[in-house]
Amino acid sequence: MTWLTSHPLSILVFGPALLGFLLLALPHKLGRLSRMLGLMGALAIFALSLAWLLGHRGNGAILAERAAWFTLVGLPVDYALSVDGLNLWLVLLTTFLVPLTMLGTWNSLKDRLGTFAALFLMLETGMLGALMAQDLFFFYLFWEAMLIPMYFMIGVWGGDERRYAANKFFLYTLSGSLLWLVALLYLANKAGGFNPILMGQAATLLPFDVQCWLFIAFAVAFAIKVPLFPLHTWLPDAHVQAPTAGSVILAGVLLKLGGYGFIRFAIPMFPQAALHYAKPLAILSVIAIVYGALVAMVQRDIKKLVAYSSVSHMGFVMLGLASFTVIGTQGAMLQMLNHGISTGALFLLVGMLYDRAHTRMIADFGGVAVKMPVFTTFFFIVTLSSIGLPLTNGFVGEFWILNGTFLSGFTWGRLYACLATSGVLLGAVYMLWMFKRVFWGPENKDEDSGTHHLHADLNAREIAVMLPIVVLIFWMGIHPKTFVAISEAPVAALLLEIKAPAPRTFVLKPAVHRAPAAPAPASGSHGHAEPAAHEVHR
Amino acid sequence: MNLTPSQWAALLPLLIPTLGACLIPLMSLDKDQASAKWIRGAMYGTALLAVGASFWYLTGLWNTGAQPSFFQLRMDRLAQFTGIFVLVAAALTILQSWDHFHQEGWVKGETLSLLLFSVVGMMLFASTTHFAVLFLGLELFSIPLYALVGTVRARAESAEGGMKYFLTGAVASSCFLMGGVLICGLGGNFDLAAAALTLKVQGLALDPLVLVGAALLLLGFLFKVSAVPFHQWTPDAYEASPHPIAGFMSVATKGVAFIALLRIFPGSLAPLSGVGVKLQSVVAVLAVATLVLGNLTALVQTNVKRMLAYSSISHAGYLMLAFVAGTPAAFSGMLYYLVIYLAMNMGAFGLLTAFGLVGEHTTFDDLRGLGWKRPAMGVAAAIFMLSLAGIPPLGGFFGKYMIFRELVSTGHVGMAILGVLASLVSAYYYLRFLVALFLQAPSAEAERLASDRPAVHAPYAGATVLVAAGIVLAGGFLQTFLADGFTRRALVDGLGLIR
């Protein structure tokens, strides 16, 4: 018992997988029972994560576990897990989305329910482990192991092209991480271990071009996950072919791991190289934003549209990180949460629609609002959040990112901020246009149409799934501080440490926007947003 | 001839399987009786008993830490490791062949006898530096295998594969013999270590004839591990053999050849360092060729056994990379890789038996949907295939990790990148196995055939598959125990003795 109480993070990480293996051992006939047990387990993990992680306050790690694990070929590997300002909310997002998705897709699957629940729980272990691991080898294990359950989720329960999509997803991601493994080994060899801090120190001693190569290896592995243009091509296939639950988790958490990898490992470990490549990263981000939005606009499949909107939205995250300002990075952190909530919700809603109509083609719908008013309401709220309407979560994140980019110390900041802003506009275009064609207009009376097959509005279960999402959308839009206060200090400290160029201060109040000289107090997020607002209205 | 108890303990692991191999044919003398169930049981029981007793003595020897060296035998830790390795492979093979030969409707005692002789030969091969004994071991394990490949007389391909293997193998053996003769003749000693020392003292270390001799020796080894360009026999031989025998060949032959290569080249021939460096670059080039060709050819196979054959070729490439790095840690990683490889490949070939895929019905299409029908086997298959592809946290990943890490630390970053790219390619064909098992529904024709066929009973093969899956998982989660407690000690204590 004492071991259990002293290792809360181990329980959070490995609890789901243990339950998953148990479910795998249950016979096929007990699929419905397994599904129920899986949901209960995921809810328990969510409850535990809230109880253990939200109770603590203060700087530094909220909870941490570190022990020597093993030494192989002379390189020590630590069993190191921790939750701190950078990953707290991503961890909670994961533990929140898993049970929610299970409930939201309760009746979507017809066969092999137990196996699906088991894989889902193993995936949760992989995601939580990757988010919490503080040793790069440990991180790598989770990062790769995550592919296995996702592969089967797409491949077994996916759409018509599922085998192609699953293989593409697996091999694409593997290609990045295998090359990254070589870089990891190279650096571990110099540092004598996989501790990211020691590795970072060892990296600073290397010649600059070696640092750049190592950074590129890290960046490519993470950028594939994000996915950053032009490494995004696996995403539409995987998203569209995956079953609803897979798409939600893919968009909600897996993509975040890419952005998280940048801020946790790639940027702190190779600060000079990261600053050196800030401009290429920003260029690719802007391309991703605009290109993703343009491609989303012409999609005929709603799910594919949402998939491409992910490319666009995750481009904002990368742009925020590339701005190397506190507000931009904080915006990126928030945008990751936003995207997890909004896009996750969109995939859930598209799944609900598909379960009823058995089609996702925009042209098959029209006038859905008449038949499913409650559904339409939820979809509209989530659409607005995805567009980034003020008072919803999407607005705050995108605004901070654009603000940070505009004010960043790089000469290209203002131009790229302007270009990226067009992405917000295009986002409104594709989302609202899709919304108009699907939900408004006269009811599509065609016998074969999707609308014709819609008989029931959302049931109590589905409403129960959507309600917490809607609450979060507004909470994050109105009081984002809840979600970013804790990352303010580590982000500011990080940017200070890597000597990021100070943001420009060409406004009337020069003092406000100096780079924070010391780890800023946790109240900063609003303080940063206000002068920026002045700036815009000037 | 007086032997001390510890020398007896070292000799018994070799003698017991020999005795078993002699007894078993006696049991099957009467043709009619060989088909009686109790005689079959007795034959298989004897074989298992012999393997088990040998294993028992070897592990006992390992635990005492004794490394007796007498006559031309060096039963050091490396040899004990090899013995344990081969015996485990043999035990799995015997269990699988019970099921497989029953499915094929063809049970004969000779197969077991040949297998046991081959086991003895392998143990001999890896526990000596004396060239005559070395060659004896090589032939003692090769000749039974030539025969075993051609076992299934009902199939023409079986004889063809066996013949191909025999002819090419004979050429390789004679090259090996020639190489040994050159070195031993020039060095004036049948013991390779002593010969190498003499050559160095005489200043003949870089003599062209010595170089040719060493190269010919290397060729013999590379043939056995099926490295490119000496790999052509592999797919045909595997396809022709019964599944368990193919598994045994892929694992034991390769493993023993690598271990003997380790003992001879960095070990005994260490005084000829100039030759070693030259041959190391040859190995590097061939390793690259093996990785590229093995993996790319595996991509286009439709027959699972041929795919596994090319996969086994490509794994020879990874193991050769350990020689490119050439550090003790790399060799320790190689031994670790071999342990995991034993489990993965014996498991993969065992699956074919467990699924009851007889004769030529071993294409990917024949596998369709079987993962859902036999969930435990399916999970094991996923473990084997993902581990073969090197996906963490399974054992295969740690084997590759240890080798790649040594490559990087010795400055062979390019080779490491090539290695990871090769394993990326390999992931595709291993996934294909899983695609067939889980992601594809069986074709209508296969369903019809399956309903005609009697239900598959392969309890022993199934058990071996589960054991193998356990080893692969242990390789992922207890890697320190295996690597430090087993492979590193085999290497340090073993090579320490011969140096």
Interface residues (C-beta under 8 A of the other chain):
Chain A: L24 H28 F70 T71 L72 V73 G74 L75 R112 Y140 L141 E144 A145 L147 I148 Y151 F152 G155 V156 R162 R163 A166 N167 F170 L171 L174 S175 L178 L179 L181 V182 L185 Y186 A188 N189
Chain B: A329 S332 G333 W372 P375 V379 A382 L386 I391 P392 P393 F397 F398 Y401 M402 F404 R405 E406 V408 S409 V413 A416 I417 V420 L421 S423 L424 A427 Y428 L431 V435 F438 L439 Q440 Q479 T480 A483
